[in-house]
Amino acid sequence: MSDARAIARPVIVVVMGVSGSGKTTVAAMLAAALGCSFQEGDDLHPSENVEKMAHGKPLTDADRLPWLQRIANEIDGWCGRGESGVLTCSALKRSYRAIIIGERSGVTLVYLKGAYDLIRRRMAARHEHFMPLSLLDSQFATLEEPVPDEHPITGDVGGPPAEIVGSILRRIAERQGPKKNSS
């Protein structure tokens, strides 16, 4: 894995992708490498949203709005305190990313991209998650992949999580440029 010490602080990262893309695994490893806070975005869903998804019903934009606002508030808290953090959020539409990232220039978007069949197999193999496999089609139908002006770092979910995290760390460090010595 890349050396996270080359990355200037604070750094805030939103790890996005469809359910089953590995957001939680990658984001938790990334936060550990950076030595910063990790927030599972699903934990910020209102209970009504979790209940709806658990019953196989896709969320509407209106359902998602309070959740996206909670995520934005978490990011704003980190920014306001000068802290680093890594957060997961499916962030399937550009309009959702506008709410959670918007004009927050210090936030890095990481998109975990993977083939439908691979993600379907992963979702079928996991247990005790509120998101049923039946909603994967709606996730892919809703997905608007990030475009260049959103400056995403894209990770291929087909590789081992440690390699994905290493690649993300290298890309963040490259974006920041050479680390300045304070001697």
JORA-V700634 format. One line per field, one symbol per residue. ss: DSSP state (h for helix, s for strand, l for the rest). psi: psi as a letter, one per 40 degrees, with the letter a starting at -180 (. if undefined). burial: # if it has 24 or more other C-alpha atoms within 12 Angstrom, else .. A space follows every 50 residues. Layout:
ss->???
psi->???
burial->???
This chain:
ss->lllhhhlllllsssssllllllhhhhhhhhhhhhllssslhhhhllhhhh hhhhllllllhhhhhhhhhhhhhhhhhhhhhlllsssslllllhhhhhhh llllllsssssssllhhhhhhhhhhlllllllhhhhhhhhhhlllllhhh llssssllllhhhhhhhhhhhhhhhhlllllll
psi->iiheeehiiihhhhhiiiheeedddddddddddefiihhhddeehidddd ddddeehiiiddddddddddddddddddddefiiihiihdfdiddddddd dbegdehhhhhhhiidddddddddeiifhdhideedddddddhhiiidee fihhhheeiidddddddddddddddeahhhhf.
burial->...#..#########################.##.#######.##...## ..#....##....##.######.###.##...############.##### #..#.#########.#..##.##......####.##..##.##.##...# .######...##.##########..........
